Amino acid sequence: MPGMVAFGRRWGIASDDLVLPGAFELFLRVIWWIGTLILYSLHKGSFDCPGGGVLHGYLVVLLVLLALVILSLCAIIYVSAQGTITNPGPRRSIPVLVYLRALLYLPEIVWACLGAIWASADSQGCDPATVGAVIAAVVASWILLLSTGLGVVFVFDPLGDSRPRPPAPEQLGVRDLESSEGSQFLSTARSVATQVWESRLRLLCCCLPQDESHRAAFSSIAQLVSGFFSDTDLVPSDIAAGLALLHQEQDKMAHHRDPDDILAHSPSSPIEAELEVELGQAAHCMQFAAAAYGWPMYIYSNPLTGPCKLSGDCCRSQAAEYDIVGGDHLGCHFSSVLLSTGLGYRDFIYVSFHNQIYEIPFFVALDHKREAILVAVRGTLSLKDVLTDLSADCENLPVDGVSGTCYAHKGMSQAARYIYRKLVNDGILNQAFAIAPEYKLVITGHSLGGGTASLLAVLLRHSFPNLQCYAFSPPGGLLSKALADYSKDFVVSVVLGKDLVPRLSIPNMEDLKRRILKMVSNCNKPKYRILLQGCWYEVFGGEPDDSPTELEHQRLEEELSQPLLGEESLLASDDSPAHAATHLPLFLPGRVLYLTEDGPSRRWSCFAQVRYRAEWSSEAAFRSVLISPRMMADHMPDAVLRALRSLTADRPFNLCPSSSSLGNNHHTVI
């Protein structure tokens, strides 16, 4: 912070980002220089072959060139390690050193070409070991040059020449912009950034149809992504450092937090009895939510036996007696669903693997064990599903009998309407209830499927008052407050540990950005130390770093509510329609059943025996993102299923009283 300005443009890398890559290249260059020196010393500068004179000159110049490169890298590493993230003053000479290092690439390229020419044309009669050493040096030279070129492409900022050069940063990097200048800067930057991201999405999704719905989705997603960090002067490594600091800060707060007062309760209490019933139902429904992913999830969960079990069934799909809609020409998806659920193919009323943006796969089956007509919606498994996930604008979702503003996540709302039309307009539910009129309707799904299932339950609630919905790891930014309260009567959301997705919403991400800005501005350590210590802490654990914390400095909590880096002028006004539309609050659906590990948190221990606890929670506990190595692992459907099965197998030891019964508004996240 800020982005380094060199060659007349701003780059996606800061002046303190050159320590680690520079040290790695320095290590390689020193080894290369030592090897070349040994080769030259062994032959004492004389090579008894036709091209020996050329080789002698090549090695001498190569030694000198490598020495200059090593010296320049040492200078870059030393200067880049000075200062802090928000104090780039001690690194003001970095651009000059970068220019010097760039000049040395020209003779490197020339010498790499000469080495290749000598090895191919003038090396006859020379010692094979010497020729091999020269060829290795030439190959290493070209690899390093190519890696540098790829690195330049990687840190290239397409907006670098479009942004006005920022004023000189004051202490802590705060910009003092006039409101009109800030507004003009923000408008120009966001407009250009949106175009760039829209082009990136089109390129990334070039295999998808470029119709009107896809273009609208690209535009909506581009506006969301481009505007997130466009009002700050952060580079990706600053964000990584801020996340590392924030993770350790959250762990320190958790360690110093007073433990919950667990009240004694009878094993037969109504609270525990209700929790026990819901856990059993959730564990059963999770099998169907995981089965909806088809063969990829089945193979992932059964890597040794899965391929063998599916191999025979896939080949018989052409003569199958069931009708599958779209996307399962070999029958592998449906075969895995049969194996995962234990149902027969005659128990399935409708199976669709058709997949487009806002149109996701689902199936309808008769669950005779629980006497239910079960609708299972698949989660994210394709690029089209990702576009549906990222279409995070708010869309009106009026529901009869619900007072208050009703809106929801646009992508999942569209997906729920698509499945609703299939179930109701195409008569699928009527067909199912004609077969089993006494059965109840149960809807389930995981991740994207969980969010869509919740909205589908809201749409169907009026027609099926007794329906139930179990949403596993649904996104946090899903429903308005009115719809979230309405769904508490028939939706249960199941969240495991530090899962990121149930904590994802635009307000939560804005809060995360604000905390990252404050963490990096209050840290007095160089970035390379933050990243190295953060990586060690993520992998091996240990005690959190002793950087300033909210516990030691209460001012940090106060500062977290104050703008930084010119946020007063760089952020759009809260009264603007665009800002209001972007920051409408969204919540988790229904009641929240929260599953956590009972005991110390694990780190990368695949074979550790883990026990879980379950308790009722509220959406208030998911209003901030928790940084953890398990924030994605806890989202995986097999992890959720494993936790539920563990709880239903060991219920007497793992059930906890409701947070509300203890007089708390929400539980304490560990």
N, C-alpha and C positions, 0 to 999 in steps of 0.2 A: 504494500500500500504506500503510495499510489503505483499504478502501472508504469513500467519503465518506458521512457520516451527515448527512442533512438531511430536514426535514419528517417527522421521527419514524421514519425507516427508513434502512437501508443501501442504497446504490446501487451498480450495477456500474461505477462510475467512481471514480477517486481524485481527491484535491484537486489533484494536479499534472497532471491530464489536460485542464485548461482552457486551456493556453497556446496550442496550435495551433488548435483551433476558435475560441477567443476572438480570436486574431490575424486569422483569416480573416474573422470577422464584423466586427471592427474596421475592416479594410480596406474592406469593403462599406459600412459605416456612414459612414466618413469621405468616401468618394466621394459617397454619397447626400447628406450634409450640405453638401458643397461645391456640388453641383448645385442643391440647394434654395436656398442662399445666392445663387448666381449668378442664379437665376430671380427671387428677391425683389429683388436689386439692380438688375437690368435694368429692372424696372417701378417701381423706387423706392418700393415699398410701395403704389402706387396701381394698381388694375386697373379699366379703363374698360369694365365690363360689368355686367349686372344682379346677378350673384352675386359682384361684386368684393369687397364687404366681408367676406363669409364666407370667400372665398379668402384675403384678407389675414390674417384671424385664424387660418385653418388653417395657413398657411405660418409665421407667427410661432411658434405653439405647436409646430409640427413641428420648427422649428430648435432651440427650447429642449429639446424631448423628445430629439431626436437627440444634442444636446450632453451631456445627462445620461447617455444610454446609452453614449456614447463614453467618458465619464469612468469610468463603472462598469466597462466592459470593460477599460480601461487598468489599473484597480486590480486586477481579477480576474487579468489576465495577469501583472502584476508579482508579486502574491503567489503565484500558482500556480507561478511559475518558481523560487521559493525552495526551499531544502532539497534533499533527495535522496529517492529512492524509499522508503527505510526510515526517513527522518527527516522526518515530516510536521509537526514542531513549528512551524517558521517559517510554515506555511500554516494555522495554527489559525483564522485569521479568514476563511477562504474561505466557510464556511457563511453567515456574516453578509452577505458580499458577494453570495452567490447569492440570499439572501432579498431584498436590495435590488434586484438585477437582475430578480427575478421580479415585484416590485411594479411595475416600469416597464412590464411587459407589459400591464397593465390599461389605462393611458392609450393605449398603442400600439394595442390592439384597438379602443378607442373612436374614436381618430383615423383609423384605417383605415376604419372604418364611415362616419364623417363624410365622408372623402374620396370614398368610393364614392358616397354620396348626392349630394354636390355635383356630381361628374362626370356623374351620370345625370340630375339634375333641374335644377340651377342653373347649368350651364355654357353655356347658350345665349347667343350674342352675344359670348363671350369669345374671345380669341386662340386659334386652333386649336393653336398650339405650346404655349401655356400649359396648355390642357386636356390635351394629350398628355403633358406633363410630370407633371401631377397624376395622371393615370391610371397612368403608369409608376411613380410613387411609391406609389400604392395597391397596385398589383400586387406591387411589390417588398416592401412591408410584409407582405402576406399570404403571400408565398413564404417570407420569413424566419420568420414566425410558424408556418407549417406545418412548416418544417424544424426549428424548435425543438421542436415537438410530437412529430415523428418521432424526434428525438434523445432526448427524454425516454422515449419508448417503448423505444427501443433500449437505453438504459442502465438500464431498470427491472429490478430484481432481485426476482423473485417470492418469494425467500426472505428478503428484507430485513426483513420484520416478524416473521419466525419465528425468527431467530437471536438468542440473547441478546447484548446489547451487550458487546463484549470489554472487558477491563480496559484501563486506560491503558497504552499501549505503552512499554516501556523502551527503552534504547539498542538500535539495530538492529531494533526492532520485535519483540523476543522477548517472548512471553507466558509468564507463570509461572502455570500453572493447576495446581490440585491434581488428582491422578489421577482421583478420583471425579467432579469437575466436568468434566474433559476428556472422560471416558468418556460422561457424560450429554450433554454438548454434541455430541460426535461422533455419538452414536446418534440424537439428535433431528434434527440437521442432515442426516444421510444419509437418514433416513427421509423427511423432507419433500422433500429434493432428488430422491430416487428417484421420488416421486409426481409432482413437477413435470416431470422429464424423461420419465417414462412418458406424461404427458399431451401433452407436446410431440411425442413420436414418434407418438402416435395421430393428432394433428392433422396432422403432416407426411405421414403415410401413410394419410390418410383414404380414399384411393382404393383401398387394398388391403383384402381380406377381413379382417374382425375375428374370425377363428376362433381356436381354442385355440393353434395353433402360432404364429400371429402375436402373440397376447397374451403367450405365454411368451417369445418373442424380444424384444418390447418391454420386458418386465420385466427380462430378463437384461442388455440393452444399457443400460437406465436405471441399473441398479446399477453397471455398469462406468463409465459416463460421469460420473455424479453423484459418485462417490467419489473421483475422481482429484484434483481441487483443492479438495475440500470441507474438507480439513484445514489449509488455508492461507488467509491473508487477501489473496490476490492478485486483482487485476482483470485483464481481458484485455490492457490496455496494459502492465502489469507483465510479463506473459508475453512480449509482443512485444519489449519492451526487453531482457529476459533472453536471448531467442533471438538478438537482434542482437549482444549482448555475447559470447554463447557462440560464435557463428560466427566472430567476429574472434579470439577466444581459440584456437579450433581451428586457424585458419589460421596464427596465430603459432607454435603448437606444431609444425605441419607444416613451416614454414619453417626452424625451428631444429633439426629432427630430423635426425640423421645420415642421409645417403643410404644406400640398400641397397648392400651389396657384391655386385655381380653377378659371378658366377664364369663364366669362359669355358666354353663347352660346344660340343660338336660338333653341327652341323646334323642329323646322323643319330642323335643320342642317343635312347635309348628314351623319355626324358621328353618331349622335343620331338615325337617321332613320335606318342606317345599323345595329346598335346595337340592336335596337328594333326588327328588322326582325330576327336577329340571336337568340335573346332571345326567341322569340316565337317558332322558329323551334327547338331550344334546349329543351325547356320545353316539346314540343310534343314528341321528340325523346326519352327523358329521361323516359317517361312512358314505352316505349318498352324495353329500357335497363334494367329498374327495373323489368319488367315482365319476362325477360329472366331467372331470378333467380328461377322462379317456385313458388311452394306453400310455401316454407319457408319465402320468402320475403312477399308474400301476407298475410300470417298469422301474421307476424311481424308488417306489416303496418295496419292490420285490426284485432286486437286481439279479439274483441268482436263479430264481425259479420262474420269474415273470416271462422272459422271452420264450422259454420252453412251453409254458402253458398257453401262450397266445399264438405260437407259430402254427399250430394245426387249425385253430378256429379261424384265423384270418383268411386262410386259403379256401374255406368253405362258404365264404360270405356271398358269393354270387348266387347260390341256390338257397339262400336263407328264406325262411317263411315270414319274416317280419319286414316291415317297410320303414326305412330310415331316410330322413330328409337331409340331404346335402352333406358333403364333406367326409364321408366314411366309406369310400368305394371298396376298400379291402375288408371292412367289417371289424378292424382291430379295436376301434373305439368302443363299439357296442359289446364286443367280446370281453373287453376289460371291465365294462360296467357290470356285465353278468357275473364275472368272477368276483368283483369287489363287493357287490351287494348281496350275492347269494340268491337272487331272484331268478325265476325262469323267464324266457322271452315272452311267454303269454301274459306275464304280469305287467308288461309295458304297454301303455295306451298310446303314447306318442314319444318319438325320439327324434330330435333335430340336432344335427351338427352343422347346420348352416351358420356361417360366420361372416358378418360384414360389420362396418362401423355402426354402432347403436343396435346391432342385431347379434345376439350372443346365443350359443347353444344351450339347450335345456332338454329335460325329459320328464314325462309324467308316468308314474308307475303306481301299482297297487301294492301297498305295504301291508300284507295280511298280518304280520306279527304285531303291529301297532294299530291295525284297523284304520288305515289312513290312505288317502289319495295324496301321494307325495309328488311335489314339483321341485326338482333340483335344478339349479341354475349354475352354469359353469363360471369359474373365475377367469382371470387374465391368463391367456395362453398364446396369444398371437399379437402381431403388430396392430391389427384392427382393434383388438381389445385394449391395447395401450392407448390408442387414440380416443376410445370411449372413456377410459379412465381420466385422461388429461383434459377432456372437455368439461372443465370444472366451473363453468359459468352457472349462475342460478337460473332456474326455469320455474315458472309458475306451475303449481300442481294443486289445483283446487279440489277439495274433498268435501262432500256434503256432511254437514254436522260438525265441522271443525271451525271454531272461531279463531280469529287471528290470521296473520299472513302465512300463506302456505306456498312454499317454494322448495326446490330440491336441486341436487347436482344434475346438471343438464344431461350429461352422457348417460348416466344410470337411469334417469327419468325416461329418456327416450327408449332405452333398452327395456325398461319395465312396461312401457306402453306397447312396445312391439310384442312382448310375450303375452300381455293382456289381450291384445287383439287375436292372437292365435288361440288362446285358451277359451275366450268367450265368443268371439265372432265366428270362429271355425268350429265351435261346438265340441272342443276336446274335453272340457270339464263336464259337459252334459253327457258325453259318451261314458266318461269314467263313473259318474254318479248313477248312470243307468245300470252299470254293472254292479256297483256296490253303493246303494243309496244310503246305507247306515254309516258309512265311513266319514271321517272328518278330513278336512283339507289342511295339509301341512306343506309349507314352503320353506326351502332351505337353500343355502349357497355359501360360498367362501370368497372373501375378498370382493372383487367386482361382482361376483355372483351373490355374495351376502348383501351388498348394497342394493342390487337390483331386486333381490328377493324381498327385502324390506319394503321397497317402494311398490312392488307388485302386491304385497300383502295389504298395503294401504289402499290401493286401488280396488282390491277384491273384498275388502272388509265389509262394505255395505251389502254386498250380495251374499257373503258367507260369514255371518257374525261369529261363528265358532272356530274360524281358522286360526292356526298358529304358525308362527314364523321363527326359525332359528337361523340367525345370521352370524356367521363365523368370520372374525377379523374384518368387519365392514369398515369402510373409510369413515374417518371422523367428520369430514365435511360433506354430509349427506342430506340432512333434513333441517328445515326451519324449526324453531323452538315449539311452535304450535303443533306441527306434525310429529315431532319427537315425543312430546307429551301424549299425543293421541295414540301413538304406537305402543306405549308402555303396557297397554292391556293385552296385546297379542304378539309382541315381538320380543325375543330375547337375543341380545347380542353377546357373543362369547369372545373374550379378548385374552390372549396369552402373553404374560410377561411384559417385555418392553417392545412389543410389536409396534413398528413405525406407522403402519397404515391407519389404525384406528385413531392415531393422533395427527393425521394429516388433514389440515384444512388451511385455507388461505390466512385466516387470522393467526393460527398457530405458526405458520411459516413466517409471517411477518414478525411475530414474537421471537422466533428463532433467529431471524436476521438481526433484530435489535440486540439480542443477547450476544450474538457473535461479535457485533460491532463493539459492544461494551467490553467484552472479554479481551479482545485484541488491543483495545485502547488502554486498558488498565494493566496490561502485562508488560513488564520491563525486561523480558528475555528476548534474545534474538530468535528469529523464526526457526532456524535449523535446529536449535535446541528444543523448542516446543514440539516440533514434528518428531524428532528422534525419541524424546521422552514419551510423547503420546503413543507412538508405535509400540514402544516397549510396554507401556501400561496396557494397551489394548490386547496385546498378545499374552503377556506374562502376569499382568496384574500388579499387585504390590500396593504401596501407599500412594495416594494421590499426591500430585506435585504441591509444593507449599507456596504456590503463587497466591496473590491476594484473593480472598474469598468473601462471600456475603456474610459468612460467620464472623470473620475477623474485621471486615470493613462494612458496616451497615450502609455506608454511603453508596455502595455498588448497587444495592437494591433500589435506592432512590434514583440513582443515575440511569437504571434500566428503563425508567419511565420518561427519561428526557431524551430528546433527539440528539443525534451526533452526525458529524460530517455534513452539516448543512441540510439535515433532513427537513428543517422548517421550510426551506425554499425549494429543495429538490424533490420533495414528495408532493403529490397533488393534494389539493385541499380536501378535507374530509367532506366538505359540502358539495363537491363536484359530483355529477351523476356517475361518471366513470369510476370514481373512487368508491362511491357508495355501492355500486353494483358489484365491484370486485370484492368488497369486504363485508358483505352480508354474512352474519354468523350462521354457521351450519353445525349440526350436532349428530352424535351417534343415535341410531334408532333404538327404541324400546328400553327395557331394563338391561343393565350391563352385568353380566356374570364374568368376574375377573379371576383368572387363574394365574397363580404365581408359584415359583419354586419355593419349597419349604426348606429353608436353610441358606447357607452361603451361596452366592451366585457363582455359576460355573464359568470357565473360560476354555473353550475349545476342547473340552473333555468329552469325547464321544462315548466312552464306556462307563462314565460315572453313573451311579445309581441315583436317580432324581426322584424326589417326591414333591407333590404339588399340594397347594391349598386353594380353596375356592371361596369366594365371598361376593356378595352383591355390592356393586359400586354405583357411581353416578358419572354423568358426563363431565362433571367438574374435575375429576381426576385425570382427564385426558385432554386438558387444555394447553399442554405444553409437550414438546417433543423431547423424549428421553434418548440421550446418546448412549449407545451400548454396542458391543460386538454382536449381540444377539437381536438387534432391532429388526433384522430381516429373517434370521433363522426362526424366530418366534412367530413369524407370519406364515411359514410354510404349512400347508394343510396336514402333512404327516406329523408335524410337531404338535399341532392342536389336537389331532386325533389321539396321539400317544398320551398327551396330558389328560384328556378326558377318560380314556380307558384306565389310566393309572388311578384317577380319582374314583371311578365307579368300582374299581377292584379293591380300593383301600378306604372306603368312605368313612368308617368310624374314626380315622386318624386325621382326615384332611379337611373336614368341613369346618367352616368358621362362621360365626354369627354375622348377621347382616350389619353393615356399618351403621345403618340407621338405628338398629336396636341398641347400639352402643352410645347413641347420642351424638354421632359424628355426621356431618353432611356428606363426606366422602372419605374413602379409605386412604391410607398413606401408602404411596407407591414406594416399593423397595427397589 
